[in-house]
Amino acid sequence: MNVGLLTPGPVNDNGWNAIAYEGLQRIHQELGAEISHQETKTPSEFEEGFRSYGAKGFDLAFGHGFEFQDAALKAGRQYPKTVFITTSGSSVAPNVSPMVFQLEQATYLLGIIAGRESKTGKAGVVGGIKLPSIASTFLAFRVGAKSINPKFEVKEIYTGNFDDAGAAKLATLSLINAGCDFIFHQANEAGRGVFQACSERKVRCFGSNKNQNDLAPDVILASAVLDMPPAFVYMARRSARERSRFRAESSNR
């Protein structure tokens, strides 16, 4: 079995991309699959990465994020024998499917914490690219805070990318200067800039996707965590079963 993974950023971010790579490693360890990883940042690179896996006859290819949907559909039509999975979204085809995670449940709880603990009645959220899967977690955070304090204010800033820690740090400092005493990020690798700003200003913050508490233990109060690696293994097992069933049916015809 051959399984590939496309991520929108480096897998050493200790967050969104890291948990996907952990899932890929689990597939190798538990199923003995041959694995491959590519870091891709643009839509053209998404398409090229998926096509490379399809052309090489990979059984399964993951695109890690909402933004990989269009590329997965195009590659799915071109390479019907490869299964393409996106870790967010809603696009479905005979060999294309999303895995949908409900991180909103956790970010709602983080909002409750902020609503209870904030002294200013204000919190800030820092995002990378404004994707629906990120905006929904920010909405859940806001609703959680307002369930405690209906007048609670959540300020949003998107930096436009997931890589620029300096931009994320500046965004965080502007939120702190605006009175926000809790910060939550969905900025992947750039989230390190959020933690730097909060550490310098002694403002409490939250990690995302993976337990990030160790990155800034003095200020990170909690993290919204996705248990993603088992889901990767589940999809690989299911894909393998379906391919075996298809081959058995074909040989009996």
Secondary structure as GFF3:
##gff-version 3
##sequence-region A 1 253
A	DSSP	beta_strand	2	7	.	.	.	ID=ss1
A	DSSP	alpha_helix	16	31	.	.	.	ID=ss2
A	DSSP	beta_strand	34	39	.	.	.	ID=ss3
A	DSSP	alpha_helix	43	55	.	.	.	ID=ss4
A	DSSP	beta_strand	60	63	.	.	.	ID=ss5
A	DSSP	three_ten_helix	66	68	.	.	.	ID=ss6
A	DSSP	alpha_helix	69	78	.	.	.	ID=ss7
A	DSSP	beta_strand	83	86	.	.	.	ID=ss8
A	DSSP	beta_strand	96	98	.	.	.	ID=ss9
A	DSSP	alpha_helix	104	117	.	.	.	ID=ss10
A	DSSP	beta_strand	122	127	.	.	.	ID=ss11
A	DSSP	alpha_helix	132	148	.	.	.	ID=ss12
A	DSSP	beta_strand	153	158	.	.	.	ID=ss13
A	DSSP	alpha_helix	165	177	.	.	.	ID=ss14
A	DSSP	beta_strand	182	186	.	.	.	ID=ss15
A	DSSP	three_ten_helix	188	190	.	.	.	ID=ss16
A	DSSP	alpha_helix	191	201	.	.	.	ID=ss17
A	DSSP	beta_strand	204	209	.	.	.	ID=ss18
A	DSSP	three_ten_helix	213	215	.	.	.	ID=ss19
A	DSSP	beta_strand	220	225	.	.	.	ID=ss20
A	DSSP	alpha_helix	229	252	.	.	.	ID=ss21
###
